[in-house]
Amino acid sequence: MICTRGQSTNPLENPFQPIGQEWPTPSEARLGSGAPGPDYWQQQADYDMEIVLDDLSQKVLGKATIHYYNNSPHSLGYLWLQLDQNQQNPHALGRRMQPDASGLERDLFETQSPFKGGMEISSITDMDGNLLDYTIVETNLRIDLKKPLSAGQELQFKVTWSYNINDARTEGRSGYEYFASDGNYIYEIAQFYPRMCAYYDLLGWQNTPYLGPSEFALEFGDYTVKITVPDDHLVASTGLLVNEDEVLTKKQMMRLNAIRSQEGVLDFVVSPKESALATESKSTSSKTWIFRAENVRDFAFASSRKFIWDAASKTIGGKKVLAQSFYPKEAMPLWDKYATHTIMHTLQVYSRMLFDYPYPTATAVHGPVWGMEYPMLCFCGGRPLPSGFYSRQAKYLMIGVIIHEVGHNFFPMVVNTDERRWAWMDEGLNSFCQYVAENEFEPNFPYRRGPADAFAPYMAQSDQQPIMTNPDAIRDNGKISYEKVAVGLNILRNEVMGPELFDGAIRNFAKQWMFKRPEPADFFRSMDDHSGMQLDWFWREWFYGTKLVDLAITGVVHGKMPMDKAPFGYIDPHLLPEQKESEPAWYVSDKPELKDKYTESQPTDRDEFKAEKTLLDEIRQMHKAGPEGICHVYQVKIKRLGPAVMPVKLKAYYMDGSSETFSLPAEMWMQGRNEFTKRVFSAKEAYAFVLDSHHGLPDIKRENNIFPNPSAGLRMTTQELR
């Protein structure tokens, strides 16, 4: 049966038709090459903040001076700010749009009071203390200026606010976790201050309300943040700690300086024993930690007396970076063994793939939030059982989430995409890089996102949505914005462009848009321009469409001719040299101290590969070899049963145990054909042909990729050629 879902007879929907109206017209701000142009501009917002974390009432109190620079060529009559904590209000749009929980009896007799979330704005004033007019609309706030802010001008104003911290174990990208065993909290605090909305050329103000699924659009700026917490808390934060001598003990300072002076040596700054003493003391006094961060698009922090703190230094691009992890005793023995090593590994791999990590620190915090990213700081889950036992799955999920969240320092913390509109531009690009980093972390790492064949069952579902869908409207964001993009970029790298072209193109894009805000068309155009390939068909099929991939060998005609008539002087340009998989020179698991029973080598063949090898062995045993000294000619008929156009590799298996692989481009379908014949000349006799033997495509029906297929009654037909 031929699957036609998503197929169209409209010639304008031909995947090879150049993309036009879907992309913005190039300008001197955003060039047709995908690069930022001479007229590119973006706003800047600097923040000086004083934050108090109330450990008794679980509340944040803050005041800020915001310095806003209008670098646009436009005059602005009002400013928009984000109040993301308003999403925690029970009457917020993001909550009202969700269906009520099922279970009539529970709904009718629910007695628990709703959490009193949302920001309380105390005042907004100019620098002279005069009140400014403002209006709150859902999760945004508009300040109406008495005098428009002209192009090139800047403005300072002050905001004071507070809000109740939510229990992050229940919901939220930030919040607290309470530990009944010792009466302490871990606070992971983000989206905690009124943040300037992004204003940019293609959209104007990005004031789409925060509904929960879609993330953020932000401006770069410099931050000075004073965070007042209980005296016995440790604070992990975006930026550099600038008053170490006031908040750390002399021993802690000595350990931290020793770590900085060494390369890759992991040690404690605050030990488990010191953490245990702090959890018992519960000081009633307070201290203020001061952090500074330059050229970042956001700020977050974490605070707890339960934290253990370890760190190591790693040289990236000639500069020392402090990799550090904060976690409670409940995260041991897992975080103390792997977390900081994973941070260093991630920075190395991503820096090689994209650009050198530009910031001085990279920190992972373990607490209630499973995975969320901020500049230089991320919140990650992964905890052993109370007994200290952790499964293989728990270990690799923890390592995977740290790689992913630390990797977000590149997308979107430096390459600053509008996450509110395009979830895939940070999640998908990052998931692809995560897949590479996981492969290099340890042989046979059980990665979740990246392999094409593992995505095929989802591709076969009828309710799939395009990658370009609004993030708030996506039903399965993990599959669409994360996995499908990672799979697609693997296809683009390995099946379409080749590693050398792809790696250069994505590195070029990332460097072009460091500390700037690219849109999807900028990415697509940049990849096309740098590689010299026309990839409109791929962007249409994979990012804008939902078409199925189903390629099949429908027949093979085997001919024979005398050797003296064989065209063996001809070299098939589609013939690929047989290559072995190259392995990275270094794995994290090569370190003896990281060996455990879960790092033992796992079987490399997945079940589907084993099944295909077994079938090929059966076909070979059934095949009776003919006489030698003749030229074999094979006409392999390939059919596109699914509507998606894709390139494919055709592999010929010979009776002497050798094989050859031929690369067939997606352009073989350019003229609208659904069938293609590939002719193979060989002095060796073939017993089978296989499409996509390495499973590089998400083909939904792999059984028709092998020919002959005894179970389907398909055999080669033979004829003599003169």
N, C-alpha and C positions, 0 to 999 in steps of 0.2 A: 504494500500500500504506500502511495506517495503522500508524504505529509506536506500540506500547502499552507499551514498556518502562517500568516504574515506575508504571503506572496501576493504580488500585485501585477496587473497587466499594464498599468500606467507607465509609459516610457519615462516620465519625469521622475518616477520612483526607482528607476534603474540604479542599483547601488554604485555603478561606475560614473553616473552623472555628477559633474563637479558640484560641490556644495556651494550654494549661493546665499539664499535668504535666511538660512538657519544661523548664519554668523554675522556679527556686526560688520559694517563697512570699515575697512582699514582707515586709519587716520594717522596724523603725525604724533598722536599719543600712543596708539597701538598700531604698529606697522603690519603690513601684509605678510612679513616674514615671521610674525609671531613675537617679535621683540618689542620692548617698550621704546617709544620714539622720543625725539627731542622735546616734544610738548607734553610728555607724561608728567603728571603731578599727583601728589597725594597729601592728605592732611596729616597733622601731627598733634598729639595730645600728651602733655606732661602732667604728672600727678605728684603732689606732696600730700601724704596722708598720715594721720594718726589714728590707730586702730586699738580698741580695747576689747579683749576677749574675756567675757564674764563667765568664769568656770562654775559659778554658783547657780546662775539662772540660764546658762546656755544661750548667750546673747552676744551679738556683735554691735559695738557702738563705734561710729566713725565720723571723722571730719576730714575734708579734703579741699585743697586748692587745685583747681584744674586750669591749666594754661593751654589754650586752644589756638592753633595756628591755621589760618585760612590760606592755604597755599594754592587754592583753586583760582581759576580766573573769574569766579562768580561772586556776587554779593549775596550774603546769607541773612535773611530776615529773622531766622530762628535757628536754634540748635536742638538736636535730638540726642537724648541719652538713653542707655539701656538700664532697666531695673529688673534684672533677670530673677531676682528673688521673689518678685511678684508672681511668678509662676507657681510658687508654693501657696499662694492664697487659694482657699477652696473655691472661690468664685472666678478664678482666672479662666480665660478662654481655653487654654490648653487642657483644663480639667473639665470644663463644661462640655467640650466636644467629645469626651470619652463616654462610652456606655456605662451605665451603672452595673455593679457586680450582680451576677445572677444569684439566686437563692432568696426567694420572697421572704421567708421567715427571718433570715439574718438581716435583710435590708430593713424590714419593718421594726425590728426590735433592737437595732444597733444603738448603743448608748454612748459609745466613745465620742468625745467632742473632737471636731476637726482641728487639725493643727493650725495655729494662728500664724500663718506665714505671710511673707510680703514685707517690703521695705516701708518703714515709716520715715518720711522725709520731714525733718525738723525745720530746715530753712535752706533757701538758696539766695545768696546775696552777691552783690558786686564787691570789689575790694574795699569799698568805703562803708560797707555794712548795709547798703540799701537793698531792700527786698526786690527780687526779680520775679516777674510773672511766669508761672509755669502751669502746664496741664499734663496730668498723667493719663495715658491711654494704654490700658492693659500693662504690658511689660516695658513700656517706653515712656519717656517724659520729654515734653517739648518746652523749651525756654523761649519765650517771645521777647526778642531784643527791642529795646526802646529805640535803638539806632542800628541799622543794618551793619553787619561786619563785612567790610569791603574786601575785595581781593587783595591779598598780601598783608592784611591786618591780623592782629592777634588780640586775644581777649582772655582775662583771668576772672574767675568767679569761685565762690566757696559753697560747699554743700555739707550739711550735717545730716546724719541718718542713723538708723538702727534697725535690727531685725532679729527675730528668734531663729536659732539654728535648728534645722530639722534633724531627725534621726535618719542618717544616711543608710542604715541597714534596711529601712523601709522604702525609701525612694530618694532620688536626687543625685546630681553630679558632685555634690559636696555635702558636708554635714558632720555629725558626730557619731561615734560608737561608744556605748557605755559598757563597762566590764563590771558585772555584779560581783565577781570574785574578789576584786580589790577596791571597788568603788571609784574607779578612775575613768577618764574619757580620752579618746583620741579625736581630735578635731582636724578635719580636712576642709579648709575654708577657701572657697572660690566663688566667682560671680558675686563678690561680697560688697562691691562699691558701685556707685553710678558710673557707668562707662560710656564714653562718647560713642555714638553710633558712627559707622563708617559713612563717609560721603565721597563718592567717586564718579568718574566721567560717564560710565555706561548706565548708571542707575540713579544718581543723585543720592538722597538720604536712604540708607538701608535701615528702614524702621519697621520691617516685618516683625510682628509680635513673636516672642519666644514661646513656642508651644511645647517644647520638651525634646522632640527627636532631633530637629535641626540645631546646629551649634551656632557659631558666632562669627560676626564680621567686625573687625576692630582696626584701630589705627595704631601705628607705632608711636612710641614716646619714651621719655626718661622718667623713672620712678624713684622717689625717696619715700620709704614707708617705715614708720615707727610702730612697732607692734608690742603692746603691753599685755603680758600674760602672767600667770602665777610664777613666783620666783623659782620653783623647782621644775618648770616646764622646759623642754627643748623645742626650738622652732626651726623648721625646715622651710625654705622659701625660694621664690624667684629671686635672682640677684645675688650680690655679694654681701656678706655680713661685715659691716664696717665698724662695729664696736665690740669685737671679740673679747677684748680685755675686760669689758664691763659685764659680760654675760657668761663667760667661760671661766673655769678654774685654771690655775697655773698648769696643773697636770694635763688638763684637756688641751690647753694651748700648745704645750710641748708636743703632745701626740699629733695634733693637727699639723704643726710645722714640720715634724718628722715625716709625716705622710706626704706633704707637699714636696719635700726635698728628694723623695725617692720616685722610682718609676714602677708603677704597677704593683706595689706591695700593699696588700690589704691589711688594715689594722683598725682597732677600735679607737674612736675619739671618746665615746662614752660607752663604758663596758656594761654587760648584763648585770654585774654586781651593783654598779652605780645606779642603774635604772631601777633595780629592785629597792634600793634604799630610798629613792625619790618617790616611788609609789606608796611607800609607807608614811612619808613625812607629811604630805599635803600642806605645803606652806600656805599661809594666809597673806603673805606679802607678795609684792609683784616686782617685775623687772621689765625693761623695755629693750627689745632687739631692734636694731636699725639695719635695713637692707637698702641697697641701691642697685638699680638695674638700668642699663642704657640700651636704647633702641630695641625695646620689646613691645609686643602688642597686647600684653596682658600681665596680670600679677596674681599669684595665689600663695598660700602658705598652709602649713600644718603645725599643730602644737599639741604636746602631751608630756606628762611626767613619766609615761611608760616607755618612751623612746629609748632604744639602743641606737647608737650611731657608729657606723663604720664607713671607711672611705679609702680611696686609692687615687693616685695621680696617674694620668696618661697623657703623653705628648701627642697632640693632634695638629698637623700642619705647622709644626715648629713651636706650638704654644702648649703649656701645661693646662690640662683641664682636671678639675677635682670632681671625680665620680664618687657619689656618696649615697648611702641608704639609711633610712630611719624606719625602725620597726619595733614592735613590742616583743616580749619574750614568747608570746603565743605564736609568733612567726618562725621560731626556731624549732628544729634545725633544718631550715630551708632557706630563708632569706639571708642568714649569716653566711651561708655557703655559696650561694649563686647570684644574689641580687647585684652587687657591685661589679662582679666579673661580667655579668650580662650587660650592664650599662657601658662598660669599657668596650666590650665587643661590638655593641650596637653603634657606638660613635665611630669606631674604626671602619666598619663596613659601609655605613651611610656616607661617611666623609670620602671614602674611595669612590663610591658610586656617584655622588652628587657634588659636594663642595665641603671644604674643611669646616667642621663644627665651629661656629663663631663665638660662642659664649664661654665664660670661665668656669662654669660649674654645670653639672647634670645630676639631678637628684631624683631618687625614687622613694616614695613613702608607702608603707603598708598600713592600711586601715580599712574602713568600711566600704570605700568606693572601689569597685572592681577594676575600673580602668578609665582614667581621665587625664588629659594632658594640658600643660601650661608651660610657658617659657622656662626652661631650665629645671622644671619640676613636674613630676607626674604622680598620680595616685594609682596604686596597683594592688590587686588582691593576690590570693594564693597562700593558703595557710595549712600547715599539717594538722592532724587530729590532736586532741589534747594529750594523747599518749606520746606524741612526737613522731608517730608513723606518718609517712606520706607516700601516696601511690605514685607510680610512674606518670599517670595522667595529671595529678596535682602538680608535680614538678614541672612538667613541660607546659602546662597551662600558665603557670607563674612566669616561667622564662619567656614564653611567647607574649604575654601581656606586657612585660617590662620592655621587651624589644619594641613592641608596637607603640607604647606610650612614649618611650624615650625617642623613638623614631619620629614622632610628631614634632619634635624640635625643628625638623627640616621642613615638613609639610604639616601644619600651616604656620608654624611659629616664625619661620624665616621667609619661605615662599608663601605669602600671606593671602590665601584664597578666601572668598566669601562663602563660608560654610553654611550660612543661612539659605543660600540658593543652590550650592553645588556640593553636596556631601562627598561625592566621589573624588573631588579634586584634592582633598586631604586624606580621607580614609582609604580610597582606592590606591592612590599613588603610594601612600605609606604601607599599605598591605602588601603591595608588590615588593617593595624594598625589604619589608619584614620577612617575606618568603626567602629572599636571597640570604638575609642575615641568619635565619634559622637553619638553612642548608649549610651554612658555614660554621654554625655553632657546634655542631656535633654530627657525625655520620648518621644518616637515617633518622634525623629529627622528625618526630611525628607532627609535621606542620598541618594546619587546617585549611589554609587558603592559598591557592596557587596552582595546584595540579589541575589540568583541564579535564581529565577523565572523571575526576571526583565531582566535577560540577555538572556533568552531563545529565544525571537524573533530575536535577533542578531545571535544567534547560527544557526538559520534556514536559514540564508542567504547563498547563494552559493559562495560568493567571500571572505569568511573569510580566514585570514592568521594565521599561527602558531605564538605563542608567541615568539619563538626563531628566528623570522625574523629580519634581519638588521633594526634598527630603521629608517634609512633614506628611506627604501623601504616599510615601513608600510603605508598603505593607511589611516587607522583610528587608530592612536596611542592611543587615549583615550580609545577606546574599547579594543584593544589588550594588550597594555603594562600596562594599569591601571586597567580597569574593569575586564577583563578576569582573570588576576592574582589574584585580590582580591576575585572574586567569587571562583576561584579554591582553594585558601587557606582556604576559609570558608568551602568548601566541604571537604577538607583534614582534617580540624579541627573537624567538626561536624558530618560528615558522614563516614569518613574512620578511622582516628586515635583516635578520642575522644579528648575532650579539655585538659585533663591532660597530655597525651602523647605529643600532638601537642605543647602546651604551653611550656613544658620543652624543646622540641627539638628546637623550633625557638629561645628560649632564649639562649640555648647552642650555636647555630650557631652564633648569634649576638655577644655573649661574646668572642667566639673563634676568630672572625674576626674584633674585635674593632681595629681601626687604621691600618688595613691591607686591602689587595685587594683580595676578593674572586671572583671566577669564578662560572658560573652556576653549574658545576659538584661538586664544593665544597659545595654548598648549598644542592644539591640533596643527596650527600653522607652523609653529616652531619645529615640531617633529618632522613635518613635511619638508620644510625649508632646509633644515640641517642635513637630513638624510638624502635629499634629492629624490625621494619617492613620492608618488601620487597616492595618498592613502585615504582619499575621500570615501572609497568603498568600505574601508575598514571602520572608519568613524561612523558611517551610516549603519552598517550591519551590527556593530557591537555596542555602540553607545546610544544611538537613536532608535535602534530596532530590538526586536525580541525573536528573531528568526532562529529556527532549529538548524543544527548541523547534522546532516546524515548523508555521508558519501558511501558509495558501494561499488564493488567490482561486479559487474553483471555478466561478464564473459571474458574468456581468454582463448584466442585462436593461436595455435602453435604451428608454425611452419618450419620447414627445413630446406636448406639450399647448400650447394657445394661450397666449400671453403673459398675457392678461387673467385666466386661471385659475391662473397660477403663484403660489406662496406666497413671493414674493420679499421680503415684509416680515419674514419669519422669518429670524432670524440663528442659524445652527447653532452651538450652544455648543462643538462639537467642532472647529470651524474654527480652525486656528492661523494667526497672521499670518506671512507669509513673512519670514524673517530671514536676514541674512547672518552668517556666522561672525565674531564679534568677535575681534580679535587683541590680544595684550598690547601695552602701550605701549612696552615695552623688552625687547630680547633680549640675552643675553650676546654673541651673534655680531654685534650692532651695533657692538661695539668694534673699531676697525680693527686693533688688535694681535692680535686673535683670528681674523682671517680667514686661511684657508688653502684649498687646493684642494678640501678636503672639506666646506667650509661653503657651497659653491655651492648654489643652490636646486635641490632635487630635484623630479621630477614629483609633483604632488599627487594624481593619480588612480591608485589601485591597479588592477590588471588587471581585477578583478571589476566595479569601477565602470565601466571602459571598455566591458566586454562588455555591461553593461546599457544603457548609453547608445547603443551601436550597435544593439541590439535595438529600443529605443524609436524610434530614427530609422527603422528598417525598418518598424515598425508604423505610424508616422505616414505614411510614403510609400504604404503599402497602403490607408490609410483614405481614402475619398471623402467629402468634406464635403457635408453636406446644406444645405437652405435656411436662411436666417437669419430672425431675428424670431420664433423659437419658444422655448419652454422645454424644456430637456432634463432628463429624470429618469432617474437611474441607480440600479438596485438591485444593489449589490455584495455578493455572497455570500462570506463569509469562513469558512473551516473550520480547526479546530484538529486537525491531523493528529498532531502530537506531544502527549503528555499534559500538558506544562507549560502553566500559564496565564501569560500575559504581556499587557501592553498592546501596542498597535501603532499606528503612524501610517500612514494611508492617503493616498496622494498621487494626485490626478487631474491628468492632462496634457491640455491643451486645444490645439485646432488653431491658435489664434492665438499659440502659443508660451508662454502663461502656465501656471501650475499652482496648485493649492490643496492644502493638507495638513489632514487631519482626525485628531484624536487620539482613539483608542478605548481606554477604560480596561480594565484586567484584570478589573474587576467585571462585564464583559459575559459572562464565563463563570461567574459566581457560582452560578447556579441549575443547574449541571451540564450546560449545553448545550455542544455541540461545534461548533455552527454559529451564525453571526450575520450578519444582513443590515443593511447600511448604505445609506441612501437619500441621494442627492446631487441637489440641484436646481441648475441652472446655465443662464444665458443663453448660455453658450459650449458648443461641442460638444467632447466628450472623445474622444480616440483611444486612451487607455490608462489603467489604474489599476495602482499598485504599492504593495505592502506594504513598509514599512521600507526606503524607498529610500535612506536615509542609513546603513543597516547598523548600526543601534543595538542590534540583537538578535543573538544567536548562532544564527540560523536555519540548520538543517542542510541545507536544500534550497531554495536561493534561486530556482531556476528556476520554481517554482510561485507566486512572489510577484508575477509580472507577468501582467497580463491585458489584451488577448488574448495568447495564446501560440501563434504559428503552427506551431512545431515540434511542439506537442502537439495541434494541430487544434482549439484552443479559440478561439471567436469570440463577439463580442457578439450577442445576439438582440435584435431591434428590434420594438416594437409601438406602435401609436397609442393615446394616452390621451385620453378625452373628458371 
